[in-house]
């Protein structure tokens, strides 16, 4: 379960024709903050932000359901995510800018500081 109230996992065995239920204990989300700027140091407004699991094998997969959180007019952002090893993706074209190696802790805020894009985002 992933929600604004937290996240959690549980397993339940389902038997055909029998009701099944499971209680899920939610762990607090971690909060990730920061500021996105272009190569000239100007704030980037309206850039999509995704916090994704970071894997030790070097592969990252970005999967979204619905529109992502966006940076504010001053380039700042605040997103909630599941605790654990994570990466931050700034969703710009032609490719996202990725900041890896984030260690998110449940109930705590991690400020990623200023994230400078490699290239100016492509316009519409």
C-alpha positions as CSV (number, residue, x, y, z in Angstrom):
1,X,0.0,0.0,0.0
2,X,1.3,3.4,-0.9
3,X,-0.6,6.5,0.4
4,X,-0.2,9.9,1.8
5,X,-0.6,8.3,5.3
6,X,2.4,6.0,4.7
7,X,3.2,2.8,3.1
8,X,3.3,-0.9,4.0
9,X,3.3,-4.4,2.7
10,X,1.5,-7.6,3.8
11,X,0.8,-11.0,2.4
12,X,-2.4,-13.0,2.6
13,X,-3.2,-16.5,1.3
14,X,-6.4,-16.5,-0.6
15,X,-8.4,-19.7,-0.8
16,X,-11.1,-20.1,-3.5
17,X,-14.5,-19.4,-2.1
18,X,-13.2,-18.2,1.3
19,X,-13.1,-14.5,2.5
20,X,-9.6,-13.1,3.0
21,X,-8.4,-10.2,5.0
22,X,-5.1,-8.7,6.1
23,X,-4.0,-5.9,8.3
24,X,-1.3,-3.6,7.0
25,X,0.8,-1.5,9.3
26,X,1.8,1.7,7.6
27,X,5.3,3.2,8.0
28,X,5.6,6.9,7.7
29,X,6.7,8.2,4.3
30,X,10.1,10.0,3.9
31,X,10.0,13.5,2.6
32,X,12.4,14.7,-0.2
33,X,13.0,18.4,-0.8
34,X,15.3,20.4,-3.1
35,X,15.6,23.0,-5.8
36,X,16.0,22.4,-9.6
37,X,17.9,24.9,-11.6
38,X,19.0,25.1,-15.3
39,X,22.6,25.1,-16.4
40,X,22.7,28.9,-15.9
41,X,21.4,28.5,-12.3
42,X,17.9,29.8,-12.9
43,X,15.0,28.0,-11.2
44,X,13.1,25.4,-13.3
45,X,9.3,25.6,-12.8
46,X,7.0,22.8,-13.8
47,X,9.6,20.0,-14.0
48,X,8.2,16.5,-13.0
49,X,9.8,14.9,-10.0
50,X,9.9,11.2,-9.2
51,X,11.5,9.3,-6.3
52,X,12.3,5.8,-7.3
53,X,14.0,2.7,-5.8
54,X,17.7,2.7,-6.4
55,X,19.1,-0.7,-7.1
56,X,22.7,-1.8,-6.6
57,X,23.0,-3.3,-10.1
58,X,22.9,0.1,-11.6
59,X,19.5,-0.2,-13.3
60,X,16.7,2.3,-12.7
61,X,13.2,1.9,-13.9
62,X,10.8,4.9,-13.8
63,X,7.1,4.0,-13.7
64,X,4.4,6.5,-13.1
65,X,0.6,6.3,-12.5
66,X,-0.8,9.7,-13.2
67,X,1.0,13.1,-13.4
68,X,4.1,13.4,-11.2
69,X,4.6,16.1,-8.6
70,X,6.1,19.3,-10.2
71,X,8.6,21.9,-9.2
72,X,7.2,25.2,-8.0
73,X,7.8,28.6,-9.8
74,X,11.0,29.0,-7.8
75,X,12.2,25.5,-8.7
76,X,11.6,24.0,-5.3
77,X,9.9,20.7,-4.7
78,X,8.6,18.5,-1.8
79,X,7.6,14.9,-2.4
80,X,6.8,12.0,-0.1
81,X,8.3,8.5,-0.8
82,X,8.9,5.1,0.7
83,X,11.9,4.9,2.9
84,X,15.0,3.0,1.6
85,X,17.7,3.4,-1.0
86,X,16.3,5.7,-3.6
87,X,17.1,7.9,-6.6
88,X,15.5,11.2,-7.6
89,X,14.6,11.8,-11.2
90,X,13.9,15.2,-12.6
91,X,11.7,14.4,-15.6
92,X,13.0,16.6,-18.4
93,X,13.4,16.0,-22.1
94,X,15.3,14.6,-23.9
95,X,16.2,12.5,-20.9
96,X,15.8,12.8,-17.1
97,X,18.4,14.0,-14.7
98,X,19.0,11.4,-12.1
99,X,20.5,11.9,-8.6
100,X,21.3,8.5,-7.1
101,X,22.4,7.3,-3.7
102,X,19.7,8.8,-1.6
103,X,19.0,7.1,1.8
104,X,15.5,7.8,2.8
105,X,14.3,7.3,6.4
106,X,10.7,6.9,7.4
107,X,9.3,10.1,9.0
108,X,12.4,12.2,8.1
109,X,13.1,14.9,5.6
110,X,16.1,14.7,3.2
111,X,17.1,17.9,1.5
112,X,18.8,17.1,-1.8
113,X,20.0,20.7,-2.1
114,X,20.3,22.3,-5.6
115,X,20.0,19.9,-8.5
116,X,21.5,21.5,-11.7
117,X,20.2,20.1,-14.9
118,X,22.8,19.0,-17.5
119,X,21.0,20.8,-20.3
120,X,18.1,23.2,-20.5
121,X,14.8,21.4,-20.6
122,X,13.3,21.2,-24.1
123,X,10.3,23.5,-24.6
124,X,6.9,22.3,-25.8
